[in-house]
Amino acid sequence: MSGDSDTAAQIQKHSTLDDKSEKRVFVGYDVRSKGYKHYNPITKKRMVSRDVVFDEKHHGIEMTN
């Protein structure tokens, strides 16, 4: 894990007509591929992706119960 582990990230899913993104939490770098590890707090899943846009204005993610 790095010091920026609480940086919010938006993962872009490109389609032909729609611009879609999901808010994720940056976890670290994947050592097996050129990708970023990120966590989706809604689905509680970790993923690796190369297409990431970081929102450096917002650190952390607001959790709701």
MARLUMVEX-545347 format. One record per atom (N, C-alpha, C): residue in one letter; atom name; x, y, z. Coordinates in nm, 4 decimals, padded with zeros to 6 digits. Example, Ala and Ser with C-alpha at 12.3 -4.5 7.8 and 13.67 -1.06 7.14 Angstrom:
residues 2
{A, N, {01.3190, -00.5690, 00.7800}}
{A, CA, {01.2300, -00.4500, 00.7800}}
{A, C, {01.3200, -00.3300, 00.7800}}
{S, N, {01.2850, -00.2250, 00.7080}}
{S, CA, {01.3670, -00.1060, 00.7140}}
{S, C, {01.2900, 00.0030, 00.7870}}
end
This chain:
residues 65
{M, N, {00.0838, -00.1176, 00.0000}}
{M, CA, {00.0000, 00.0000, 00.0000}}
{M, C, {00.0885, 00.1242, 00.0000}}
{S, N, {00.0378, 00.2298, -00.0549}}
{S, CA, {00.1147, 00.3526, -00.0601}}
{S, C, {00.0491, 00.4580, 00.0275}}
{G, N, {00.1139, 00.5721, 00.0376}}
{G, CA, {00.0602, 00.6805, 00.1176}}
{G, C, {-00.0656, 00.7407, 00.0589}}
{D, N, {-00.0903, 00.7173, -00.0684}}
{D, CA, {-00.2086, 00.7711, -00.1350}}
{D, C, {-00.3220, 00.6706, -00.1386}}
{S, N, {-00.3242, 00.5780, -00.0445}}
{S, CA, {-00.4224, 00.4698, -00.0507}}
{S, C, {-00.5651, 00.5183, -00.0319}}
{D, N, {-00.5826, 00.6408, 00.0184}}
{D, CA, {-00.7187, 00.6895, 00.0367}}
{D, C, {-00.7602, 00.7865, -00.0735}}
{T, N, {-00.6840, 00.7949, -00.1801}}
{T, CA, {-00.7185, 00.8820, -00.2918}}
{T, C, {-00.8362, 00.8232, -00.3678}}
{A, N, {-00.9349, 00.9053, -00.3930}}
{A, CA, {-01.0510, 00.8590, -00.4687}}
{A, C, {-01.0147, 00.8491, -00.6160}}
{A, N, {-01.0647, 00.7482, -00.6809}}
{A, CA, {-01.0375, 00.7288, -00.8236}}
{A, C, {-01.1681, 00.7027, -00.8955}}
{Q, N, {-01.1756, 00.7476, -01.0179}}
{Q, CA, {-01.2911, 00.7179, -01.1011}}
{Q, C, {-01.2448, 00.6264, -01.2125}}
{I, N, {-01.3091, 00.5131, -01.2236}}
{I, CA, {-01.2748, 00.4173, -01.3264}}
{I, C, {-01.3671, 00.4419, -01.4453}}
{Q, N, {-01.3085, 00.4686, -01.5586}}
{Q, CA, {-01.3883, 00.4978, -01.6764}}
{Q, C, {-01.4148, 00.3704, -01.7542}}
{K, N, {-01.5414, 00.3463, -01.7820}}
{K, CA, {-01.5814, 00.2355, -01.8675}}
{K, C, {-01.6271, 00.2965, -01.9993}}
{H, N, {-01.5467, 00.2780, -02.1010}}
{H, CA, {-01.5752, 00.3405, -02.2295}}
{H, C, {-01.6711, 00.2558, -02.3121}}
{S, N, {-01.7693, 00.3215, -02.3661}}
{S, CA, {-01.8568, 00.2588, -02.4642}}
{S, C, {-01.8654, 00.3538, -02.5831}}
{T, N, {-01.9380, 00.3161, -02.6805}}
{T, CA, {-01.9429, 00.3948, -02.8025}}
{T, C, {-02.0079, 00.5313, -02.7813}}
{L, N, {-02.1170, 00.5358, -02.7083}}
{L, CA, {-02.1909, 00.6606, -02.6944}}
{L, C, {-02.1919, 00.7176, -02.5536}}
{D, N, {-02.1808, 00.6343, -02.4531}}
{D, CA, {-02.1961, 00.6794, -02.3155}}
{D, C, {-02.0611, 00.6969, -02.2473}}
{D, N, {-02.0532, 00.7989, -02.1622}}
{D, CA, {-01.9373, 00.8176, -02.0760}}
{D, C, {-01.9792, 00.7769, -01.9355}}
{K, N, {-01.9253, 00.6670, -01.8860}}
{K, CA, {-01.9632, 00.6162, -01.7544}}
{K, C, {-01.8395, 00.6084, -01.6669}}
{S, N, {-01.8569, 00.6349, -01.5391}}
{S, CA, {-01.7470, 00.6198, -01.4447}}
{S, C, {-01.8034, 00.5746, -01.3110}}
{E, N, {-01.7182, 00.5136, -01.2319}}
{E, CA, {-01.7554, 00.4679, -01.0984}}
{E, C, {-01.6503, 00.5173, -01.0009}}
{K, N, {-01.6929, 00.5597, -00.8829}}
{K, CA, {-01.5983, 00.6042, -00.7818}}
{K, C, {-01.5409, 00.4831, -00.7102}}
{R, N, {-01.4090, 00.4800, -00.7014}}
{R, CA, {-01.3370, 00.3713, -00.6355}}
{R, C, {-01.2315, 00.4304, -00.5437}}
{V, N, {-01.1725, 00.3471, -00.4605}}
{V, CA, {-01.0648, 00.3880, -00.3714}}
{V, C, {-00.9359, 00.3254, -00.4224}}
{F, N, {-00.8340, 00.4072, -00.4430}}
{F, CA, {-00.7041, 00.3585, -00.4884}}
{F, C, {-00.6395, 00.2785, -00.3762}}
{V, N, {-00.5981, 00.1555, -00.4076}}
{V, CA, {-00.5378, 00.0669, -00.3078}}
{V, C, {-00.3871, 00.0570, -00.3282}}
{G, N, {-00.3420, 00.0521, -00.4528}}
{G, CA, {-00.1990, 00.0401, -00.4800}}
{G, C, {-00.1749, 00.0035, -00.6245}}
{Y, N, {-00.0541, -00.0444, -00.6501}}
{Y, CA, {-00.0143, -00.0832, -00.7852}}
{Y, C, {-00.0066, -00.2345, -00.7944}}
{D, N, {-00.0503, -00.2895, -00.9062}}
{D, CA, {-00.0438, -00.4334, -00.9273}}
{D, C, {00.0969, -00.4701, -00.9732}}
{V, N, {00.1603, -00.5655, -00.9054}}
{V, CA, {00.2974, -00.6038, -00.9393}}
{V, C, {00.3023, -00.6977, -01.0590}}
{R, N, {00.1909, -00.7594, -01.0938}}
{R, CA, {00.1881, -00.8548, -01.2051}}
{R, C, {00.1489, -00.7924, -01.3379}}
{S, N, {00.0934, -00.6733, -01.3360}}
{S, CA, {00.0535, -00.6078, -01.4604}}
{S, C, {00.0695, -00.4571, -01.4445}}
{K, N, {00.0578, -00.3861, -01.5538}}
{K, CA, {00.0659, -00.2402, -01.5495}}
{K, C, {-00.0726, -00.1861, -01.5186}}
{G, N, {-00.1112, -00.1937, -01.3937}}
{G, CA, {-00.2448, -00.1505, -01.3572}}
{G, C, {-00.2511, -00.0979, -01.2154}}
{Y, N, {-00.3625, -00.0353, -01.1849}}
{Y, CA, {-00.3887, 00.0188, -01.0525}}
{Y, C, {-00.4869, -00.0721, -00.9801}}
{K, N, {-00.4581, -00.1011, -00.8537}}
{K, CA, {-00.5538, -00.1759, -00.7722}}
{K, C, {-00.6498, -00.0753, -00.7112}}
{H, N, {-00.7787, -00.1071, -00.7163}}
{H, CA, {-00.8786, -00.0181, -00.6593}}
{H, C, {-00.9901, -00.1000, -00.5974}}
{Y, N, {-01.0637, -00.0345, -00.5077}}
{Y, CA, {-01.1671, -00.1006, -00.4290}}
{Y, C, {-01.2990, -00.0278, -00.4488}}
{N, N, {-01.4051, -00.1047, -00.4717}}
{N, CA, {-01.5395, -00.0492, -00.4822}}
{N, C, {-01.6099, -00.0742, -00.3493}}
{P, N, {-01.6337, 00.0301, -00.2685}}
{P, CA, {-01.6955, 00.0098, -00.1375}}
{P, C, {-01.8422, -00.0326, -00.1452}}
{I, N, {-01.9078, -00.0105, -00.2569}}
{I, CA, {-02.0484, -00.0498, -00.2699}}
{I, C, {-02.0596, -00.1997, -00.2929}}
{T, N, {-01.9791, -00.2518, -00.3859}}
{T, CA, {-01.9833, -00.3957, -00.4146}}
{T, C, {-01.8852, -00.4745, -00.3291}}
{K, N, {-01.7963, -00.4029, -00.2578}}
{K, CA, {-01.6938, -00.4640, -00.1721}}
{K, C, {-01.6010, -00.5562, -00.2513}}
{K, N, {-01.5640, -00.5123, -00.3722}}
{K, CA, {-01.4750, -00.5908, -00.4579}}
{K, C, {-01.3505, -00.5107, -00.4920}}
{R, N, {-01.2379, -00.5822, -00.5028}}
{R, CA, {-01.1131, -00.5232, -00.5483}}
{R, C, {-01.0935, -00.5592, -00.6945}}
{M, N, {-01.0363, -00.4656, -00.7695}}
{M, CA, {-01.0145, -00.4868, -00.9121}}
{M, C, {-00.8813, -00.4242, -00.9518}}
{V, N, {-00.8349, -00.4579, -01.0709}}
{V, CA, {-00.7161, -00.3974, -01.1301}}
{V, C, {-00.7571, -00.3392, -01.2642}}
{S, N, {-00.7159, -00.2156, -01.2899}}
{S, CA, {-00.7518, -00.1494, -01.4143}}
{S, C, {-00.6386, -00.0575, -01.4575}}
{R, N, {-00.6259, -00.0384, -01.5881}}
{R, CA, {-00.5248, 00.0528, -01.6410}}
{R, C, {-00.5828, 00.1905, -01.6698}}
{D, N, {-00.7117, 00.1980, -01.7001}}
{D, CA, {-00.7758, 00.3247, -01.7363}}
{D, C, {-00.8375, 00.3884, -01.6132}}
{V, N, {-00.7609, 00.4751, -01.5474}}
{V, CA, {-00.8046, 00.5367, -01.4225}}
{V, C, {-00.7806, 00.6865, -01.4313}}
{V, N, {-00.8767, 00.7644, -01.3832}}
{V, CA, {-00.8609, 00.9084, -01.3700}}
{V, C, {-00.8716, 00.9402, -01.2219}}
{F, N, {-00.7652, 00.9991, -01.1653}}
{F, CA, {-00.7633, 01.0290, -01.0227}}
{F, C, {-00.8226, 01.1665, -00.9964}}
{D, N, {-00.9069, 01.1734, -00.8949}}
{D, CA, {-00.9638, 01.3000, -00.8491}}
{D, C, {-00.8843, 01.3407, -00.7260}}
{E, N, {-00.7799, 01.4206, -00.7453}}
{E, CA, {-00.6903, 01.4558, -00.6360}}
{E, C, {-00.7463, 01.5650, -00.5460}}
{K, N, {-00.8605, 01.6223, -00.5816}}
{K, CA, {-00.9232, 01.7235, -00.4964}}
{K, C, {-00.9962, 01.6599, -00.3792}}
{H, N, {-01.0370, 01.5346, -00.3944}}
{H, CA, {-01.1095, 01.4646, -00.2892}}
{H, C, {-01.0267, 01.3464, -00.2420}}
{H, N, {-00.9891, 01.3482, -00.1157}}
{H, CA, {-00.9131, 01.2375, -00.0582}}
{H, C, {-01.0065, 01.1556, 00.0287}}
{G, N, {-00.9993, 01.0257, 00.0123}}
{G, CA, {-01.0868, 00.9380, 00.0893}}
{G, C, {-01.2221, 00.9258, 00.0229}}
{I, N, {-01.3073, 00.8511, 00.0869}}
{I, CA, {-01.4413, 00.8302, 00.0337}}
{I, C, {-01.5377, 00.8270, 00.1510}}
{E, N, {-01.6512, 00.8891, 00.1336}}
{E, CA, {-01.7493, 00.8946, 00.2413}}
{E, C, {-01.8254, 00.7631, 00.2469}}
{M, N, {-01.8223, 00.7001, 00.3614}}
{M, CA, {-01.8910, 00.5725, 00.3804}}
{M, C, {-02.0237, 00.5982, 00.4511}}
{T, N, {-02.1287, 00.5336, 00.4044}}
{T, CA, {-02.2592, 00.5446, 00.4682}}
{T, C, {-02.3013, 00.4077, 00.5183}}
{N, N, {-02.3750, 00.4058, 00.6258}}
{N, CA, {-02.4230, 00.2784, 00.6827}}
{N, C, {-02.5625, 00.2474, 00.6379}}
end
